[in-house]
Amino acid sequence: MGTCTKFVVLLLALGFSLGARFNDIEDPQEEELTKPVLETSKFGSLWPLPQEVQISEVVFKIVSSRFRITDAKESSAGPSCSLLQNAYRRYYEYMFGGGGKRQAGGRGRRAMAGPSELTELQVWITSADSDCDAYPAVTSDESYELTVDLPFAVLKAPKVWGALHGLETFSQLVYEDEYGAKNINATTINDFPRFAHRGILLDSSRHFLPIKVILANLETMAWNKFNVFHWHIVDDQSFPYLSQTFPQLSQQGAYHPYTHVYTPADVKMVIEYARLRGIRVVPEFDTPGHTQSWGKGQKDLLTPCYTGAVPSGTFGPVNPILNTTYDFMSQFFKEISMVFPDTYIHLGGDEVDFTCWKSNPDVQKFMTQQGFGQDYTKLESFYIQRLLNIVTTTQKGYVIWQEVFDNGVKLKPDTVVHVWKSAGSGTEMSNVTAAGYTTLLSAPWYLDYISYGQDWQKYYKVEPLDFDGTEKQKKLVIGGEACLWGEYVDATNLTPRLWPRASAVGERLWSDKSVTDINDAYNRLSAHRCRMVERGIPAEPLFSSFCPREYKGI
């Protein structure tokens, strides 16, 4: 792959500077990180690295005016599959930048191709049911096989989800030579994800995120083969979700009732945009804590706090002793289950402050009646258990933060426990999986914590299954999520803070466990970052460098 090698060298070497930079303050974390070494990866700019890949030195030309992406004759998904047809157009634009005139369905006259020119990629969905009109699920088949050779390249996948990933991989194999001509090397790839759940959490409560920003990051997630958008849509700070059942929640709880809300049309747009890219949308409505914004629009939902025998005028978590609370939750989550098609809802359950409950005389009386004594974790469990029963009636599964498990709440066998606390996360993973629960890991991947230097390496070096447990336990870990909480993040800085740092998590969750070479990752990720920049995403640099096509700004 001599020409491909030249491309990567050109991309990295020209602007790469390894000059020493001295600072008065040393970041202790920086000392643990590997210094980048300028090398050319034999895998070019592939990211995340496929499970099996062989790239030869045989080079084919690709000419935009003669190249087509088509449905194979044997494919179960034809021209009526809008998901794939949209993807074909999208990836043609990514590869050729809209500069070439795309040939439609072989009609019209085409100039003769040369003997070493690749003119077609055929996409073959092999299963009888392509999933073209379905929603992706945790059980979806995302595998694909890609063969780049003459007379045409073939992308085979059981379902459309694998085909989407294969199209991204094919686009990453295309490169420009020193004359600006498009090339691709003869390649064979057999690929599938290591983990089924590869997510990004975005927080739209602490700062409102415009739909345009959410969609741009969904697009970028697809380039990095993430398949879950964990939408932390509401929290203490604001309630931007416009509920059709309880419109007063956003009317009173959003930063602004018209400009800072997600309408039903907005939510539907996000879900469909994600579906077309093989991404699930899992909403989080966290209770009983993190609910201050809920109380502004729903009377008596929150617990009144007391100073001595007098109400203080402030409110604490959801009031767990009133039947009206559960009536509200039943109606609300019935709506949520209908709006969001995914089979799971994230119910939160973390960081519940018991101070207000302890101050309230009615809560104290209820504790005595229930025989809870002074153990307020039992009151929390009482609430959570009733909530879980409500959600179960909607035929949805649920994800909960680890505190719910830690506090001994009775959980359904198919509950997904989300581990987020960095202290003792290995022990927590052991305990949760030993109890037989499906598990997600986020503890090492809180991207809102920033530091000077190449902190992507820290995220890259994580091994999700590095905890004490049997093989059976480790099979219960279905993946993880990179979390970008919104205290200091809004539309102005979210995207460059997220990418390419999240890309490191993406490869860790997709590629084989043995893919750990930091130097190779650095060179591939640098090129992948430039590709994201070329596609219009302001992904921040890994180190001193430049991209052949720099970000053009807003």
N, C-alpha and C positions, 0 to 999 in steps of 0.2 A: 504493500500500500504506500509506495513511495510518494506519490503526489499528495495523498491524504496527510502523510507525515509532514510534507512541506507546508501544508495549510495550517496545521496546528502550531508548528514552529513560528510561522509568520504571525499567527494570531497572538502568540504569547511572548515571543522573544523581543519583538521590536520595541514594545513599551515596557518591558519588565526591568525593574530597577531593584537591586538588593542592597542599596546603600544603607549604612547603619544610621539609625535615628536615635539620638540620646535624649532621655527625658529625666527630669528631676525626680519623678515618681515612677517607681517600677511596679508594674502590675504582676503580682505573684502568679496569677493564672497564666500570664504570657510565657513564663519560664517553662511551663509544662507543655507548651505547644511546639509542634515540629516546625522548624524553619523551612519555608518552601524551597524546593530544588527544581530548577528548570530542566524538565525532561519532556520528551514527546511520548504520549501514551499510545500504545499499539491499538487502543480502542477508539482513537480519535476523540470526538467530543460526546460520546454516548453518555447519557445520564437520565435515570439511574442505569447502572451497568446491567445488561441482560444476564439471565442465568447461564446461557451458553451462546457464545458468539465466536465466529470465525470470519475474519476479514482478510481477503487475499490481496495480492498486489495487482490483480487485473482491474483495469480502470475502464468504466463506461462513461461516455458523454451523455448529458441530458440536455435537450434543447426544449425550452418552454413551449414553443409553437407546435412541437410534435409530440409532447409528452401528455399522456392521459392516465387518470386513475379510473378504473372501471370495475363493474361487478363481473366476477367470473361466471361463465355460463352455468356452472354447477351450484352456484351460491343460492342459499335459501332466502337471501335478502337482495331484492332487485331494485329497480328505479323507484318503487313506491316507498322504500325505506328512507324517509327524510333524514333520519339521524345520520346515516352513512353518507347520503348525498351532500348534506351540509358539511360533513367532515371532509369529504373529497375537495370541495371548493375551498374550505378553510386551509387545508394543508397545501393545496396548490399555491395559494397566495403566500403562505409562509416560505415555500421553497423558491418561488419565482418573484415575489414581491409585487405581483399584479402587472409586471412588465410584459409578460407574454400573453398572446391570444390563445386562450384555452380552446382545444378542439372538443366539440360536443358529440359524444356518441359515435364518433367515426365518420360523421357526415362531412361533406366538403372535400376538397382536394388538399392533400398534404405532401409537402416536399419529401423526397426519398431520404430515408435515414441512412447514415453511414454504417459500415460493418460493426463498429464498436459503440453503437449508440443504443441506449435503453429508451424505449418509447412508451412503455406501458407498465403500470402496476395493477395487477388483477387482485381483487379482494374476494375471497371465497369464505363465506360463512358455512360451516360444515354441518351444524345441527339443523334439524328440521324446523325448530322454533328458534329464530334468530335473536329474540328478545328486543326486536327493533322498537316496539311500542311499549315495552315494559319499563319499570324503574329498576335501577341497579340495587342490589341487596348484598348483605354480607356473604351470602352463598354464591354470588355470581361468578361465573367462569371468566377469568380475565386473561387466560393464556392465549398465545399466538405463536405461529411459526412464520418466519420471513426468509424468503430465498430471493436474492438479487442476482440474476443471471440472464443471459439471452435465451430465447427471444424476448421474454418479458419477466418481470419480477412478480412473485406470487406471495400474497399475504393470506395465510389460512388461520382461521380462528373459529372455535365452536360457537361463540356468541359475538354480538357487536361490540361488547365491552373489550374483548381482546383485540378486535380490529382497530378500535380507537387507539389503544396503546401501540399497536403495530404501525399505524400511520405516523404517530409521533416519532417512533424509532426510525422509520424510513426517512422522515424529514431530517433527522439528526445525522444520517449517513451522507446526505447531500452536502457537498462543499464546493467552494470556488477555487480554481487554480490561480496561478499568478497573473493570468490574463483575464480573469473574471468569468471564465467559462464554468458551467456547472458540471460536476463530476460525481460519480458514486463508484465505490469498489464492489466487486463481486463479494457477496456476503451471505452467510447462513446464520440464522438466529433461531433459537428455541427459548421462549421466555414465558415466565409466569411470576407472580408475586410471592415472596416468602411469607408475608402476612396479609390477611384478607382485609384488615381495617387499617387504613393509612390516612390519618386525618389532620386537618388544620382547624384550630379553634380561633375564631375571631369574635371580639367583644363589641357589640354595637350599642351598649347601654352607657358606658362611662363616657364615650364619645360617639355621637351618631355617625355612622358610615353611609355615605350616599350609595345608592344602588350601583352607580357606575364603578365605584371602587370595589364593591363586592364582586361584581361580574368580572372585572379585570383580574382579580385574584383567583376566581374560579378558573378562568382561562389558564392562568399560570400554574395552578394546581395540576391541571391536566398535562401540561408540559413536563411536570415532575412526577407524574403517575400517582398523585394522591387521589383518593376516591371517596373521602368523607369531608363534608363541610359541617363542622360542629358550630352551629350558630347560637352563640351565647347572646340571645337577642334582648333580654331584659335583665335588670339588676336593681340595686338600691337607687342608683343615680337617675335612671329614667326608664320609662316603659314605652318604647317606640312601636311595639306591635299593636296594630289597630285591630282589636277584636270586634267581630260583628255581633257577638253575643253581649259583650260588655264594653261598648265603645268609650265609656267614661274612663276606662283604665288608661288609655293613651291620651284622652282629652285632658285629663288632670295630671297624668304621670309622665308624659313625654316632655322633652325640653320645650317643644312647641307643638301644638296639636295639629298643625297642617304641614309645616315644613320639615319636621323631624319625626316623621312616622313612616312605618312600612304598611302601605295599604294592602288589601287583599290582592290587588293586581300586581303590586311589587313582589309580594311573597311568591305568587304564582310564577312570575317571571324568573325569579332566582331559582326556584325548583326546576323549571323546565330548562333553563340555561345550563344548570348543573347536570341534569339528566342527559342532555345532548353531548356531554363530555364525560359520561360515565361516573358522575359524582353523586353520592347520596347527600341529602340535606337532613341532618339530625338537629332539631331545635332543642335548646335547653331553657326550661322554665324552672328556675331554682327556688325551692321553698324548703323549710319554713323561714330560713334566714335570707338575707339579700333581697328583701321584699319591700323596702321603704316606699318605692315608687308605686307599688301595687295599692298601698293603703290610701293614697291620695284620691283614688277614684272609686274605691270599694269600701263603703262604711262598715266598720266593725270587723274588718278582716284581720287587722293587726292588734296585738296585745297592748292595752294602755299601761304605761309604766307609772310607778308611784314613787313619791318621795315621802317616806313615812306612811301616814294614812291618807295622804292627799295625792291625786293624780298630778303628775309632773307636766302634762301636756305633750309628752313625747310618746313614741310608740316603739315596740320591739318587734320580734318575729311574728309570724302568723299566729293568731289566737287558736290554740289547739283544743279548747274546751267547749267551743260553741258548735252546735249542729249546723248553723248557717255557714260556717267555714267550709264544711264538707259538701253542702249543697252547692256552694259557689264553685268549689274545685271540680265537682262532678260535671257541671255544665261547661266550665271552662275547658277542661281536658277533653270533653266530648268534641268541642269545636276544634281543638288542636289536632286531635286524631283524624279529623276529616280534612283539615287544611294541609297537613304534612303527610304525604303518602308513605314515608319510610316506616318500616316495621318497628322502629325504636324511637323513643322519646327520652331525652336526658332530663332527669328529675332533680339533679343537684344534690342537696342535702348536706352541704358542707358548712363549716364555720358558723354554727348556731350559737349565738351569745345568750346565755341563760339569765343574765342579770335582770332583765325586764320581767321575765317570768317569775323570778324569785321575789320581785318587789310587789307583784300583783296579788291582793288578798283573795280574789276569786280563783286564781290559779293555785294558790296555796291550799285553798279548801278542796279543790278538785284533786290535787295531789294526795291529800289525806284520804279522800273518799276512794280513790283508786288503789290505795296502799303502796304508793310510790315512795313514801318517806320524803327524803330530801334529794333523791337521785333524779335529777332533771334529764338525764339521758333516757330514762324510762318514759318521761313525758314526750321527748322528741321521738322516741321509737313508737309511742302510741299514735302520734300524728302521722309519721311516715308510713306505718303499717296501713292505716286507713287510706292514705293517699295511694299507696301501691294497689290496694284492692280496687280503688276507683279506676285507676289507669288500666288494670287488668280487664275490667269490663269493656274497655274500648278495643280490645283485641290487639293492643300494642305491647311490645316488650319494652323494658326500660333499662337505662343506664343510670347508675348512681355513683357519686363520689365516695371515696373509701370510708369516710366517717360513718356512713349508714351501716356498712358491714362491721366496722369496729365497735359500734354501739349495740351490736347483737340483734338488730332488727331482723325479723323473720322474712326471708327473701324467697322468691320463686327460684326453682333450679336454673332457669335460663337467664337470670339476672346478669347483667354485665357490670362489673365493679371497676371503677376508674381510679387508678392509683396516681396521686398527684403530689404527695408530700415527699420531698427529697430525703429528709431524715428517716432512715430505716426503710427505704423503699424496697430494698431486697427482701427484708424480713416480711414486709407487707405482701409482696408478690408471692412469697412462699405460703403465707397464711391463707390468702384469698384462694389460691389455686388448690391448696390442700383441702379447703372446704368444698371444692368442686365447682367454683364459679368461674365463668368466662371473665377474662381480665384484659384491661387496656392499661398501657403505661404512658404517663406524661411527665412523671417526676423529673427526669433529666432534661426535658425539652421545653422549659419555660423561656420562650424567646423574648419576653418583655424584659428580662434581666440582661442588660447589655454591659460590655466591657471593652476596653481597648484591645485591639489585636484580632487575630483570626479565631474567634470563638466558635466558628462552624466546626472546627476540628474536635472540640469538646463534644458537640452533639453527634458527630460522625463516629467517634470512638465508643459510643454506648453500645453495649450488647444487651438487648431486651431480655434475653433468657439467662442472664448471669445472676441466678439466685439458686438457693438450695431447693431442690425438688426433683421428683421423678420425671421421666419422659412424658408420662400421662399428664402430670401437672403442667409441664411446659407447653403441651399442645392446647391448653386452655387459654394461652396468651394469643389473642387474635390480632394483636398489633398495638398501635399507639397513636398519639397525636402530638403535634407541635402546637403550643398554646401561645397566643399573643394577646395578653390582657391589655385593656385599653386605658389605664390611668394616664399614660403619657403618649398615647397613640391616637391619631385621627387620620382623616383623609390626606393630610399633608405629608405624613411620614410613615404610614403603615406599610406601603409596598416595599420601599427600599429597606426598611427594618426587617421585613419578613424574608425577602429574597436577596441573595441565595442561601441565607442561613438555614431556612426551612428545607432547602434542597438536600442538605446533608442528612436530615431526618428522612427525607423521601428515599434516598438510596439505602439507608440503613433498614428501612421497612420493606423495600422491594427486593434488593439484591441478595445474593447468597451470603451466608454468615462469614464465609472466607474472604469476602471482598473488604479488605481493611488497609490497603496500601494508601497512606496519606499523600505521598508524593504523586502517585498516579491520580488519586482523587482530586488533588489540587489542580493538576493540569487539565483534566477533563472538566472540572467544575468552572475553572476560569473561562474555558471556551463556551461552556453551557451558559454561563452568566452573560457573556457577550451576545449569545444567541437571544437570550431573553431581552436584552437591551435593544437589539436590532428589531425585535418584534414589538417594541414599544413599551416595555416594562422597565422602570428605573431601578433595576436590581443593583445593589451597592457592590463595589469592587472587593475582591478578597485581599488585594495587596496592590502595590504600585504597579500600574499596567495601563494599557489602553485597549480599546476595541476598534476594529477597522471601521465599524459604523457606530458612532457614539450616540448616546441618548440625546434626542433633539429638544427635550424640554416640553413644557405644556403648550 
